[in-house]
Amino acid sequence: MNRVFFGWWVLLGLLLIYTANNGILLHTLPLFYPELIQEFGWNEEQVTRPASYFFILAAVLTPILGALLDRYSPRIIMAVGIVVVIACLVFYGRISSLGDLTLVYLIAAVGLAGCGLVPNMLILTRWFMKYRGVAVGILLMGSSLGGAIFPLIAREAFVSQGWREASQLLTVVGGIMMVAAIILLVRNRPEDHGLSLDGAESTRSEPSRADDAVTGLTLGDALRKPAFYVLLVATGALWFCIVGVLQHQSIFLGQDLGVDKASLPVIFSVFFWAAMIGKLMFGVLADYFSKTTMLLVSVLNLMAGLLLLRAADGDNPTSLYLFAVVYGVGFSGAFTMIQLVIAEYFAGPSYGKILGVFAMFDSVAGSLGIKYLGTLRVADGSYLPAINHMVGLCVVVAILVLALYRLAPRPAALPTTPSADG
């Protein structure tokens, strides 16, 4: 009887960690923004400003993280990151000023760099090749799974006791998930278990490590490719839209559209259940169809979601849930396809460095998206002009993706050590 490939258990551990850290930090804490505005008197730009600093610091930390991952055990780095994330969540429930909130997000950026996407992707790509599309889809699904379950976990405490108590409940549940996963399931390399990619038995005469068999583009080669810059601008524009909406949607729905405190977590949950389905769906489809085509489909899906957000009516629950489903699938599909298209075009010995450039650029773009939406909301008293601009950006991205058909990638080599987070 064949044993289950241990890589699937590793993937489960990575999924639990990614579900907790992204699900809480990025997708559930914004649920509390309307409460923070009411309690402290901050405006929309102020309450989201720490999150924009978060993404800027994430961009700065990317090359540092890459150097650490090249020298030290990714599992140990992830363990340190988990401890830092738990510490910042404990402090979050005790904030009393905008400075406190800013400090929490800066600490969170350090912690999430250590246990976020890049170390997760690094370990995953060491364990999977044949089933990489499915594995990536499952891993990235974790962020949305966290966004689906943690608002519901916090809902009762949020409604009956307040945002501080709800945040502490999130800390306990998320902390247990991450600590158990890193101790019991996550391992650095398949060769530690006498295995290679996808579970094949390794031998001493035929090393199984991915980096022993790599050929392909260097960072210098990539910088001379037009596809690099087309993808860089396209992914940056997508991150501008994705991160901006994720950080501001609770304010738009709760404050501008008047969605009540009890309904908001449910809409968030539906949004992220749809996103979870979208990540898995696009990950599977990417193994059967052109990744460029699937990226284009996801961009059009994202644009449709933005149009539905613009038309949403707080007195019409159907319009709210329709936005949640369509935009959830679109944002998650775009996020998944960004990772897979970059790997298809630039996998090789410098994959980590190339991914680092994209991660830095995208993190800055995401920060600008948060800042831009907040600034326009304060200046115009409405999010609608900013949503119009994001629809226009999606049109530009769709044109850029169409241009990629003329810039066909070389056959993708095996990715090695990523050195950046996204």
N, C-alpha and C positions, 0 to 999 in steps of 0.2 A: 504493500500500500504506500503510495507516494505521500510524503509529508508536504504540508503547506509551505511554500517558499517563504522563508523568514522575512524577505523583503516586504511582503504584505503586512506583516506585523509591525515592521519599521514604519511603513506608510501609515498604519493606524496610529502609531505614536505621534508622528509628525502631524497628522490630521487633528488629533486632540489638542496639541499645542497651538497649532495655527488657528483652530476654532476658538480657543479661549482668548489668545492674545489679540487677534484681529477682531474677533466678535465683540469683545468688551471695549478695547481702546478705540477702535476706529468706528464701530457700528452701533454701540449701545450708549456710550457716554454722551454722544450728541443728542440723544433722547432727552437729556436733562437740560439742554440749553434754554428752553423757554422758562424753566424754573429758576435758572441762574439769572436770567434777565429780570424776572420778577423780584427775586430776593435781593439782588445786589444793585439793580438799576442800570446794568450795562446795556449798551445797544448791540445790534446784530454784528457789527464789525468787531467790537471789543470782545464779545463772548467767543467768537471763532478765531480771533487773532492768535491765541496760544497754539491752536491746531496748525495754523500756517507756519508758525515757528517750528513746530514739530517736523513738518516736511522739509523745511530748510535744513535743520540739523541732520535729518536723515540723509540728505544729499551730501553734507559735509562728512558724515561718518562712513559713507560708502567705501572710499578707498582705504580708510583705516581698518574697517571690517575685513576687506579683502586681504590685507596684509596679515591680519590675525588668523584668518581662515587658512592661509597658505602655510602658517607656521605651527598652529596649535589644533587640537582636536575640536572639530565643530560641535561635538556633543558637549564638551566642557563649556565652550563659548555659549551654547544654547542654555545650559544650566545656569550660568551667571546671568544671562539675559532674563531668564524666568524669575530669578530672585529679585532683580531690579524692577521688573514689571509688577510683581506682587507688592513691593515696597511702595511704588508710586500709586497703586490703587488704594492702599491703606491710607496714604496721605490725602488722596482725592476727597475722601469723605470728611476731611477736616479742614478744607480750604475756607478762608474767610476774606480773601482779596483776589484781585486780578493777578497780582504778583504770585500768589500761591498757585493759582490755576496754571499760570505760565510755567512755573517751576515743575509742576506735575507733568506737563506735556514735554518739557525738555528731558526730564528723567525718563519718561516713557519712550522717547525717541532712542535713547541709549539702550534701554532694555529691549525694545522691539527690533533694533538692529541686530542684537545678539541672538534673538530667538524667532525672528521673522522670516520673510520670504527667502532671502539668499541662503542662509545655512540650511533651511528646509530643502530648497531646490538642489543645493550641493549634495546633500546626503541622498536625496531621491534619485538624482541622475547617476549616482554610483551604484545604485541597486537595480535600475530599470533601463532597458533600451527598447526591446520589442514592444512592451506595453507602456512605453513612456507617455504617449498621448492620454491614455486612460488614467495612468497614475498621476500625471500633472492635473488632469481634470478633477480627480478625486481630492488631491491636496488643496487645490485652489477653491474647491467647493467648501472647504473648512471655514474660510473667512465668512462666507455667506451663511453657513450652518450656524456659526456663532451669532451672526446678526439676526437669525431666525429664532433661536432658542433663548438667548440671554435677555432680550426685552420681555419675553414672557415670564422668565424666571424672576425678573425684577418687578414685574407689573404690580403684584399685590402689595409688596412693600412700598413701591413708588406711590401708589394711589392712597394707601391707608396710613403710611408713616412718613414718607418723604424721600427726596432724592438721596440724602446722605445714607439713610438706612439701606436703600436699594443698592447703592454703590458698594456698601460693605458686604452685602449678600453676594454680589457679583464677585468680589474679591475672594471670598471663601470657596465658592464653587469653581471659579476659574483656576484658582491656585491649586486646588486638589487635582484637577484634570491635568495641568501642566507638569506638576511634580511627579505624579504617578507615571505619566507617559515617558518622561525623560529617564526615569530610573528603570522602568520595567521593559520598555519597548525599543527606544531609539538606540541604534548602533551606527558607527561611522561607516564601515565598509563590509561588503559581502565576503571578502577574503578572510575576515576574522572568523567566519563560520565555514570556511572551506568551500565557498560558493563564488560565483561570478555573476555578471549581469543576468537578470531574470531567472536565477536559480540554477544555472549550469554548474556542475562540479568543476572546480579549478584544480590544476596540477602545478607542480613546481616548475615543470618545463614549459608550460604555457600560461604565463601570468594573466590574471583576469582583470587587472585594474584598467579602467577606462583610459587613464592617461598613459598607459603603455602602448596604446594602439592609435593614438591620435595623429591625424594629419589635417591640414586645412589652413584657413586664413589667420594671419596675425592681426593685431590691432592696426598696425600700419597699413596692411592690405585693405582692411575694412574701411579705413579713413579715405582711401582712394576710390571707393565704390559709391556711385550715385545712390544706390539702394540704401546705404547707411543713412544718408541725410534725409531721404524721403521717409524712411521709417522713424528716424529720430523726431522729425517735425510731427508726423502723424501720431506717434505714441504720446508725445508731449501734449498735443491738442486733446487727445482722448483723456489723458490724466487730468487736464485742466477741467474738463466737463465732469468726469466721474467723481473726483475728489470734492470739487466745488458743490455738487448736488448732495453728496453723502453727508457733508458737514452742515449744510444749510436746510435740508429738507424738513427737519423737525420744526425749525422756526417758521418756514413757509406754511407747513401744514397746521401747526399748532397755533401760531400767532396770526398769520395772515388769513388763513382759511377757517380758523376757529374750530379745528378738530379738538375734541375734549381729551383730557388727560388719560382717561381709561382706554380710549380708542387708539391713541397714538402708538402705543407699543404693539397693538395688533396689526396695524398697517405696516409698521416696521417689520414685524415677523413675516407677513405675507410677502413683502418686498424681498426679504432675504431668502425665503423658501424658493421664490421664483429665481433668484440669483443662483442658488445652489443647483437647481435643476439646469439652469443655463450653462453653468460651468461644466457640469458633467456631460451635458448634451453636446456642447461645442468641443469638449475634449475628445469624446468618442467620434464625432463627425470628422474631426481633424485627422483621424487615422485612416479615413476612407476617401475624403475629398480634398481638393486643393486648399491648403491653409490660407492662401491669399484670398480665395473666394469666400471662405468662412469668415475671415476678418472683415471683408466687405459687408457680408450679411449682418455681422454683429454691429457694425457702425450704423447701418440703416435701421436696425432694431433700436439702437441707442437714440437715434434721432427721433424715431416714432415715439419713444418714451418721453422725450423732452417736450414734444408737441402735446402729448397727453397731460403732462405736468402743467403746461401753460393753460390748458383748458379745464383743469380740475376745479371742482366746485365743492366747497366744504359741506354744503347741504345735500350733495348727491354722493353717497358712499360708493356707488358703482364706479363713478369717475375716479375716485381715489384708489380703489383696489385695481382698476384697470391700469392706471399709471404704475402702481406698485409691481404688477406682474410684468408688463411690457418693458419698463425701464430696468427692472431687476434682471430679466433675461438679457437685455441688451448690454448693460454695464458688465455683467459677469462674463458674457460671451466675448466682449472686447478685451477684457482683462486677460482671459485665458488665451485668446488668439495672439495677443501681443507677445506673450511668453513663447509660444510655439513658433511664431513667424520669425522672431529674432533668432531662436535656436536653429531654425531651418536655414536661414541665410548665413549665420555667422558662427555656428558650432565649430569648435576646433581648439587648438592649443591656447588661443587668446579669448576663448568664450567668456571667461570670467571678467577679463578687463573690458571687453566690449559690452557685456551686460552691465558692468559698473558705470560706463558712460551713459547708457540708456537710463539706468536707475537714478543717477544724479540729475539728469535732464528732466526726467519725468517727475521726480520729487519736487524740484523747483517749480515745474509747471503746475503741479497739484497745489502747492502753496499759493501760487499766484491766483489759481482758481478760487480758493477759499477767500483770499483777500479781495479779489475783484467782486465777487458776489456780495460780500459784506459791505464794501464801499458803495456799490451801486444801490443796495437796499437802503442804506442810511441817506444817501443823496437824493434818491428818487422816491423813497417811501414804498417801493415795490420791487419784487424780484423779476417781474416780467421782462424788462429790457435786457437783463443779464441772460435770461433763458433764451430770448431771441438771438443773442450773440452766440450762445452755445449751439443752437441749431445751425447757424451759419458755419461755425467751426466744423460741425459734423459733415456738412457739404464739402468743405475743403478737404477733410480727411478722406472722404469717399473718393474724391478726385485723385488724391495722392496714392491711395490703395490701387486704383485702376492703373496708375502709372507703373506699379510694381510688376504688372503682367509683362512689361517690356524689359524688366530688369530681373529675369529669372535667376534664382540662386544656384550656386554650385551644389552638387550633392553634399548633403550635410554630413559632417564628420561627427565623431562622438564628443559631446561636451565634457569638459573636465571641470576643474574647480571654479565655480562662480566666485566673484570677489566683490559683489555689490548686492544691495537690497533694493527692492522696488516698492 
